[in-house]
Amino acid sequence: MEQTTAQTWNLTSLYDGTNQSAELKIFMDELRHTLEQAAGQLQSYRNLEVRDTDALLEVIGQFQFALLGWEQLDDFAICTYAEDVKDQNAIALMDESMVLKAKLSSLQIELDQAFAEFPDAEWQAFIANGRIQAMSFYLNERRQMVKDRLPVELERMISALSVNGIAGWEQQHELTLTKLRIPITVEGELQEVSIGQALNEAVNGKDRDSRLQAVRAIDEVCDVHADTVAAILNRVAGSRLAIYQQRGWDNKLKEMLEHNRIQEASIDAMLTAIDGNKNLYRAYIERKLKLAGVAHANWSDLETPVFSLSEKVDFAAAKTIISEQFHQFSDKLGHFADRAFAQDWIEAENRPGKAEGGFCASMPLAKESRIFLTYRDTYQDLITLAHELGHAYHNYILHDEPALAQQKGVSVAETASTFMENLVLDAVIDQTQEESERLAMLETKIRDGLKYVVSVPNMFRFEQQFYGQRASGMISAEQIKTLIAEVENDIYGGLVEELALHKWMFIGHFYDAEKAFYNIPYTIGYLFSNGVYEQARKQPDGFPERYDALLRDSGKMTVEQLGEHYLGADITQIAFWRDAQKSLTSAIEEYLELTEKHLAAAAKKQS
């Protein structure tokens, strides 16, 4: 009998009965008890006249367990919601997780304060203790942050109020988005689909008329709900700005820089390097639209491929391709991927009722991960699967580290995922000899790359302008669309007539309560990973071991330190980021060269 590859994950191996599990409820009670106990012991410690470092070390141990426990609980709740967005128990579990997060944040604030109370000499002796030396980077980081925060009582209040404040608005956005229904005709039948399904039809519909129908339907529904979603975005930004004002922060990027463990000079250098290739990126877009025979382009034409692959790639084939490429890089990586497939860590089934998008959930206490996506037998799905397995591998490397050494910067979190994308996609391209097939794979690589070096930086610039104006008052939906248009026209002006003026409504990263300016980390991670990937190609001997070490140190270094230590690069300089685009620019140059002879046919099609 032919062996099939499961496309649904196993959550019951974590908690039998999933979100109604008695085991899960006991675990949540244990988390609450640990947090209460740790808070009490920390208060007793701070009341002592003589500092008892052993008592503080015990509290740190309790905090680490609670942190890993909450991370597992929260990701588990997200998983149960993602597999069925109508599951009210999953929504309730996410609410309970938010309450526990507030308690955890309150304890962390108290701990940070305790760290700040150490005189410098005593502090250096304390972090040299063998029990916490591996997490000294994180502890130093938290101690420094205290100086830029409000008194502990006020920070605790902010944390408590966030449940029904900024975090509540984030959840409201998610609920609003999942309820949107877009009427489109699929295979002759009028259906009301989710925003994610409609976006997929707008890009991958069978012909341009179908795609345009989806585009129009999305715009019409978004117009109806734009004021509501604009109010949510205003509240998210307003909450964040109010906190920044109370803390006395003038630089709106301060929190983002902290989360990403990167300097603003590095981001400025990165954006300057990207702008240096703007003309090449515009040349690709112009060529693509000409080849498609599109005279009056809209935003979906940017995503729709000109060249299509003759074959689809089913899930079993994707498993084989990924396993082979991962094993070629290292047996450790290959065996890890095999385990993820064999132990049913992956939810990929194409069925109604699921959330859209893809993610990797970390289960640090179980030392496992779970991967979510909807697999529709395309090569893009193959790349998404490789991407999420990269996240899972990163988790796997870090799960053996202490909890506080697992806390990687937001952008570095994309290092392994983008690396695995490149590993699989370049292998597929290299094995593709037929020209139209090769062009189709190049389009896939370029489209993904432009998302990171064009779309995401545009959204970052939009956010900067939005936050700047939001400081003076509420911004209407029409004003938001104007801001989007101004930013997008910088590169699409003269090429695209109808821009995606509603994209701010369905890009969830704008609404993230925990991570400020959560779009740009993807560009940082993409290009930093490309820098790592280039070194792997140039210096393959011993690289898998160096690569694992880099991932392991992602919780112990800034992006600048990782670049210097493992790549010998100064990422505050434009040169690093320029070189990191070479894989993408080379693909574009090859595409432009190969498509020269297709221009005459495309021109005839347009005339």
C-alpha positions in Angstrom: 0.0 0.0 0.0 1.3 3.4 -0.9 2.3 5.5 2.1 0.6 8.9 2.4 1.9 12.0 4.0 -0.3 13.5 6.6 -1.3 17.1 6.1 -2.9 17.7 9.5 -1.0 18.3 12.6 -1.2 16.5 16.0 -2.0 18.8 18.8 -3.3 16.2 21.2 0.2 14.9 21.8 0.8 18.2 23.5 -2.5 18.4 25.4 -5.1 15.6 25.0 -8.4 17.2 24.2 -6.7 20.3 22.7 -8.1 23.5 24.2 -10.6 21.7 26.4 -7.9 19.5 27.9 -7.9 18.8 31.6 -4.1 18.6 31.4 -4.0 22.0 29.9 -6.2 23.5 32.6 -3.9 22.0 35.3 -0.9 23.4 33.4 -2.5 26.9 33.4 -3.1 26.6 37.1 0.5 25.7 37.6 1.6 28.8 35.6 -0.6 31.1 37.7 0.7 29.6 40.9 4.3 29.9 39.7 3.8 33.6 38.8 2.1 34.3 42.1 4.9 32.5 44.0 7.6 34.2 42.1 6.0 37.7 42.6 5.8 37.0 46.4 9.4 35.8 46.7 10.7 38.7 44.6 8.9 41.1 46.9 10.4 39.4 50.0 13.8 39.6 48.3 13.5 43.3 47.7 12.5 43.9 51.3 15.7 42.4 52.6 18.4 44.8 53.9 21.1 42.5 52.6 20.9 41.3 49.0 20.3 37.5 48.8 21.5 36.5 45.4 20.4 32.9 45.9 16.8 34.1 46.4 17.0 36.2 43.3 18.4 33.3 41.3 15.4 31.1 42.4 13.0 33.8 41.2 14.8 33.9 37.9 14.4 30.2 37.6 10.6 30.5 38.3 10.4 33.3 35.8 12.1 31.2 33.1 9.6 28.4 33.6 6.7 30.8 33.5 8.0 32.4 30.4 8.4 29.2 28.5 5.1 28.0 29.8 3.3 31.1 28.6 5.0 31.0 25.2 3.8 27.4 24.8 0.3 28.2 26.0 -0.1 31.2 23.8 1.2 29.5 20.6 -1.0 26.5 21.4 -4.0 28.7 21.7 -3.1 30.4 18.4 -2.9 26.9 16.8 -6.3 25.8 18.0 -7.8 29.0 16.7 -6.0 28.8 13.3 -7.3 25.4 12.6 -10.9 26.6 13.2 -11.5 30.3 13.4 -15.1 29.7 14.6 -13.9 27.8 17.7 -15.1 30.0 20.6 -13.1 27.9 23.1 -9.9 28.8 21.2 -10.8 32.5 21.4 -11.5 32.2 25.1 -8.1 30.4 25.6 -6.4 33.3 23.8 -8.1 35.7 26.2 -6.8 33.7 29.2 -3.4 33.7 27.7 -3.5 37.5 27.4 -4.3 37.7 31.1 -1.4 35.5 32.0 0.9 37.5 29.8 0.0 40.7 31.7 1.0 38.9 35.0 4.2 37.7 33.4 5.0 41.2 32.1 4.3 42.6 35.6 6.8 40.1 37.1 9.3 41.0 34.4 9.0 44.7 35.3 9.7 43.9 38.9 12.7 41.7 38.0 14.1 44.4 35.8 13.9 46.8 38.7 15.7 44.4 40.9 18.5 44.1 38.3 18.8 47.9 38.1 19.2 48.2 41.9 22.6 46.4 41.8 25.7 48.6 42.0 27.8 48.0 38.9 30.6 46.0 40.5 28.1 43.7 42.3 26.1 43.3 39.1 29.2 42.1 37.2 29.9 39.5 39.8 26.2 38.4 39.8 26.0 37.7 36.1 29.3 35.8 36.2 27.5 33.2 38.3 27.6 29.9 36.4 23.8 29.4 36.8 23.0 32.5 34.7 26.1 33.3 32.7 24.6 31.9 29.5 21.8 34.5 29.8 23.9 37.5 30.8 23.3 39.3 27.5 19.5 39.3 28.1 20.0 40.3 31.8 22.2 43.2 30.8 19.7 44.2 28.2 16.8 44.3 30.6 18.8 46.2 33.2 19.6 48.9 30.6 16.0 49.1 29.6 14.9 50.1 33.1 16.7 53.4 32.7 14.4 54.3 29.8 11.2 53.2 31.5 8.7 54.7 34.0 8.8 53.8 37.7 7.8 50.2 38.3 4.3 51.0 39.5 3.5 52.8 36.3 5.0 50.2 34.0 3.0 47.6 35.9 -0.2 49.6 35.3 0.6 49.9 31.6 1.0 46.2 31.4 -2.3 45.5 33.1 -4.2 48.1 31.1 -2.8 46.7 27.8 -5.1 43.6 28.1 -8.1 45.8 27.4 -6.1 48.5 25.6 -3.6 48.0 22.8 -3.7 44.2 23.0 -7.5 44.3 23.0 -7.5 46.4 19.8 -5.2 43.9 18.2 -7.6 41.1 18.9 -10.5 43.3 17.7 -8.7 43.7 14.4 -8.3 39.9 14.1 -11.9 39.3 14.8 -13.0 42.0 12.4 -10.9 40.6 9.6 -12.0 37.0 10.1 -15.7 38.1 9.7 -15.2 39.9 6.4 -16.8 38.0 3.5 -15.9 38.8 -0.1 -18.5 37.9 -2.8 -16.6 36.4 -5.8 -17.5 34.0 -8.5 -15.4 30.8 -8.4 -16.0 28.3 -11.3 -19.3 29.8 -12.2 -20.6 29.9 -8.6 -21.0 33.0 -6.4 -19.3 32.4 -3.1 -18.6 34.5 0.0 -15.0 33.9 0.9 -12.6 35.2 3.5 -10.2 38.1 2.8 -7.3 35.6 2.5 -9.2 33.5 0.0 -10.2 36.5 -2.0 -6.6 37.8 -2.1 -5.5 34.4 -3.3 -8.1 34.6 -6.1 -6.9 38.1 -7.0 -3.4 36.9 -7.6 -3.9 33.3 -8.7 -7.3 33.4 -10.5 -7.6 31.4 -13.7 -7.6 34.5 -15.9 -7.3 38.3 -15.6 -11.1 38.8 -15.7 -11.4 36.5 -12.7 -8.6 38.3 -10.9 -10.1 41.7 -11.6 -13.4 40.6 -10.3 -11.7 39.6 -7.0 -9.9 42.9 -6.9 -13.1 44.9 -7.3 -14.9 42.8 -4.7 -12.1 43.2 -2.2 -12.1 47.0 -2.7 -15.8 47.3 -2.4 -16.0 45.3 0.9 -13.0 47.1 2.3 -14.5 50.4 1.5 -17.6 49.5 3.6 -15.5 48.6 6.6 -12.6 51.0 6.1 -13.8 53.5 8.8 -14.1 50.7 11.4 -10.6 49.3 10.7 -9.1 52.8 10.5 -10.5 53.5 14.0 -8.8 50.3 15.2 -5.4 51.3 13.6 -5.7 54.7 15.2 -6.3 53.2 18.6 -3.3 50.8 18.3 -1.0 53.6 17.2 -2.5 56.1 19.7 -2.1 53.6 22.6 1.6 53.1 21.6 2.2 56.8 21.2 0.6 57.6 24.6 3.0 55.1 26.3 6.0 56.6 24.5 5.0 60.1 25.5 4.7 59.0 29.2 8.1 57.5 29.0 9.6 60.6 27.4 10.6 58.9 24.2 11.1 61.2 21.2 12.3 58.6 18.8 9.2 56.5 17.8 11.5 53.7 16.5 13.1 53.2 19.9 11.1 50.2 20.9 11.4 48.6 17.4 15.2 49.0 17.6 15.2 47.3 21.0 13.1 44.5 19.8 15.3 43.9 16.8 18.5 44.4 18.7 19.8 46.6 15.9 21.0 50.2 15.6 19.1 52.8 13.6 22.3 53.4 11.6 22.1 49.8 10.3 18.5 50.3 9.2 19.4 53.6 7.5 22.3 51.9 5.6 20.0 49.1 4.6 17.3 51.4 3.2 19.9 53.4 1.4 21.3 50.2 -0.2 17.9 49.2 -1.3 17.2 52.6 -2.9 20.4 52.1 -4.8 18.8 49.3 -6.7 15.4 51.0 -7.2 15.9 51.5 -10.9 16.6 47.8 -11.4 13.6 46.8 -9.4 11.4 49.2 -11.5 12.9 47.7 -14.7 11.8 44.2 -13.6 8.3 45.4 -12.8 8.1 47.2 -16.1 9.3 44.2 -18.0 6.9 41.9 -16.2 3.9 44.0 -17.0 5.0 44.3 -20.7 5.4 40.6 -20.9 1.9 40.1 -19.4 0.5 42.4 -22.1 -1.0 44.6 -19.4 -1.5 48.2 -20.4 -3.4 49.4 -17.4 -2.0 47.5 -14.4 -3.5 47.1 -11.0 -1.9 45.8 -7.8 -2.7 42.2 -8.5 -0.8 42.2 -11.7 2.4 42.7 -9.7 1.8 39.4 -8.0 0.4 37.3 -10.9 3.2 35.3 -12.6 3.8 35.7 -16.3 5.4 32.3 -16.7 3.7 29.3 -15.2 5.1 25.9 -14.3 3.7 23.0 -16.2 3.4 20.9 -13.2 2.1 21.4 -9.7 4.0 20.1 -6.7 1.9 18.1 -4.2 2.6 17.8 -0.5 4.4 14.4 -0.8 6.7 15.8 -3.5 7.3 18.9 -1.4 8.3 16.7 1.5 10.8 14.8 -0.7 12.3 18.0 -2.2 12.7 19.7 1.2 14.2 16.6 2.9 16.7 16.1 0.1 17.9 19.7 0.1 18.0 19.9 3.9 20.1 16.7 4.1 22.5 18.1 1.5 23.1 21.0 3.7 23.6 18.9 6.8 22.3 15.6 8.2 21.3 17.3 11.4 18.9 19.7 9.4 17.7 16.9 7.2 16.9 14.6 10.1 15.1 17.4 11.9 12.8 18.0 8.8 12.1 14.2 8.6 11.1 14.3 12.3 8.7 17.2 11.7 6.9 15.3 8.9 6.9 12.0 10.7 5.6 13.3 14.0 2.8 15.3 12.3 3.9 18.8 13.3 2.5 20.3 10.1 -1.1 21.5 9.4 -1.2 22.0 5.6 -4.7 20.7 4.6 -6.6 22.9 2.1 -10.1 23.1 3.7 -12.6 25.8 4.7 -12.7 27.2 8.2 -9.0 27.6 8.7 -7.2 30.9 9.2 -5.2 32.3 6.3 -1.4 32.7 6.1 1.4 30.6 7.6 3.3 30.5 10.9 5.5 28.4 13.1 4.5 27.9 16.7 7.2 27.1 19.3 6.4 24.7 22.1 9.6 25.2 24.2 8.7 23.0 27.1 7.8 20.1 24.8 10.9 21.1 22.7 8.8 20.8 19.6 7.2 23.2 17.0 4.0 23.2 15.0 3.7 24.6 11.5 0.6 26.1 9.9 -0.2 26.8 6.3 -2.7 26.0 3.6 -1.0 23.9 0.9 -2.5 24.3 -2.6 0.1 22.3 -4.6 2.1 25.3 -5.8 5.8 26.0 -5.7 5.0 29.1 -3.6 3.5 26.7 -1.0 6.7 24.6 -1.2 8.8 27.7 -0.4 6.4 28.7 2.4 6.8 25.2 3.9 10.6 25.5 3.7 10.4 28.9 5.3 8.3 27.7 8.3 10.5 24.7 8.8 13.4 27.1 9.0 11.7 28.8 11.9 11.1 25.4 13.5 14.8 24.5 13.1 15.8 27.8 14.7 13.5 26.8 17.6 15.1 23.4 17.7 18.6 24.9 18.1 17.4 27.3 20.8 15.3 24.9 22.8 18.4 23.5 24.5 19.3 27.0 25.7 18.1 28.6 29.0 14.8 30.4 28.5 16.4 33.9 28.7 19.0 32.9 26.1 16.2 31.8 23.7 14.8 35.4 23.4 16.0 36.3 19.9 15.6 39.7 18.3 12.5 40.0 16.1 14.4 40.4 12.8 17.0 37.7 13.5 14.0 35.3 13.9 13.7 35.5 10.1 17.3 34.3 9.5 16.8 30.6 9.4 13.5 30.8 7.6 14.8 32.9 4.7 17.9 30.8 4.6 15.8 27.6 4.0 13.8 29.4 1.3 17.0 30.1 -0.6 18.3 26.6 0.0 15.2 25.0 -1.6 14.3 27.6 -4.2 17.9 27.9 -5.7 18.1 24.1 -5.9 14.8 23.9 -7.8 16.0 26.7 -10.2 19.4 25.0 -10.7 17.6 21.7 -11.6 15.3 23.5 -14.1 16.7 23.5 -17.6 13.7 24.3 -19.8 13.7 28.1 -20.3 10.0 28.9 -19.5 10.1 26.8 -16.4 13.3 28.5 -15.3 11.7 31.9 -15.9 8.7 30.8 -13.8 11.0 29.8 -10.9 13.0 33.1 -11.3 9.7 34.9 -11.0 9.0 33.1 -7.8 12.4 34.1 -6.3 12.1 37.7 -7.5 8.5 38.1 -6.4 9.5 37.0 -2.9 12.6 39.2 -2.8 10.7 42.3 -4.0 8.2 41.7 -1.1 11.1 42.2 1.3 13.0 45.0 -0.5 10.1 47.0 -2.0 6.7 46.2 -0.3 7.9 45.9 3.3 10.1 49.0 3.2 7.2 50.9 1.7 4.9 49.8 4.5 7.6 50.8 7.0 7.7 54.3 5.5 4.0 54.4 5.5 4.0 53.5 9.2 6.5 56.2 10.0 4.3 58.9 8.3 1.2 57.5 9.9 2.6 57.6 13.4 4.0 61.1 12.7 0.5 62.4 11.8 -1.3 60.3 14.4 0.5 62.2 17.1 -1.6 65.2 16.2 -4.9 63.4 16.1 -7.1 60.8 14.5 -6.5 60.0 10.8 -9.4 59.1 8.6 -9.5 56.1 6.2 -9.3 58.4 3.2 -6.2 60.0 4.7 -4.6 56.6 5.3 -5.2 55.6 1.7 -3.6 58.9 0.6 -0.5 58.1 2.7 -0.4 54.6 1.1 -0.6 56.0 -2.4 2.2 58.5 -1.8 4.6 55.9 -0.5 3.7 53.3 -3.2 4.0 55.7 -6.1 7.6 56.2 -5.2 8.4 53.0 -7.0 5.1 52.1 -8.8 4.4 55.5 -10.2 3.8 55.4 -13.9 3.7 51.6 -13.9 0.7 50.7 -11.8 -2.6 52.7 -12.1 -4.6 51.0 -9.4 -2.7 50.5 -6.1 -3.7 48.3 -3.2 -5.0 51.3 -1.2 -6.7 49.0 1.3 -3.7 46.8 2.2 -3.3 48.6 5.6 -6.6 46.9 6.5 -5.4 43.3 6.1 -1.7 43.4 6.9 -1.9 42.2 10.5 1.6 43.4 11.3 0.3 47.0 11.6 -1.9 45.9 14.6 0.6 43.9 16.6 0.5 45.0 20.2 3.8 43.5 21.2 6.0 44.4 18.3 6.2 48.0 17.1 6.8 48.7 13.4 6.6 44.9 12.8 7.0 45.1 9.0 10.6 46.1 8.7 12.0 43.2 10.7 11.2 41.0 7.7 13.5 43.1 5.4 16.3 43.1 8.0 15.9 39.3 8.4 15.7 38.6 4.7 18.8 40.6 3.8 20.8 39.5 6.8 19.9 35.9 6.0 21.0 36.5 2.4 24.3 37.7 3.7 24.6 34.4 5.7 23.6 32.4 2.7 26.2 34.0 0.5 28.9 33.0 3.0 27.5 29.4 3.0 28.0 29.3 -0.8 31.5 30.9 -0.7 32.8 29.0 2.3 30.9 25.7 2.6 33.5 23.8 4.6 32.4 23.6 8.2 29.6 26.1 7.5 26.7 24.0 8.9 28.4 24.0 12.3 29.0 27.8 12.1 25.4 28.3 11.0 24.1 26.4 14.0 26.3 28.4 16.3 25.0 31.7 14.8 21.4 30.5 15.4 22.3 29.5 18.9 23.8 32.9 19.6 20.8 34.8 18.1 19.5 35.1 21.7 22.9 36.4 23.0 24.0 39.1 20.5 22.8 42.1 18.6 22.5 41.9 14.8 25.7 44.0 14.5 27.6 41.5 16.8 26.3 38.5 14.8 27.4 40.2 11.6 30.8 41.0 12.9 31.4 37.6 14.6 30.1 35.2 12.0 30.3 37.2 8.8 33.2 39.6 9.4 30.8 42.4 8.3 30.0 45.9 9.6 26.2 46.1 9.0 26.1 49.8 9.8 27.7 50.3 6.4 25.9 50.3 3.0 28.3 47.7 1.5 26.9 44.8 3.6 23.3 45.4 2.6 24.3 46.0 -1.1 26.1 42.7 -1.2 23.1 41.0 0.5 20.9 41.9 -2.5 23.2 40.2 -5.0 21.2 37.0 -5.1 18.1 38.9 -5.9 19.7 41.4 -8.4 21.4 38.5 -10.2 18.1 36.8 -10.6 16.5 39.9 -12.0 19.4 40.5 -14.4 19.1 36.9 -15.7 15.3 37.3 -16.0 15.7 40.6 -18.0 18.3 38.9 -20.3 16.2 35.8 -20.9 13.0 37.7 -21.6 14.5 40.1 -24.2 13.3 37.9 -27.1 9.8 37.8 -25.6 9.2 41.5 -25.8 8.1 41.6 -29.5 5.4 39.0 -28.8 4.3 40.9 -25.8 4.1 44.2 -27.8 2.1 42.5 -30.5 -0.3 41.3 -27.8 -0.8 44.8 -26.4 -1.4 46.4 -29.8 
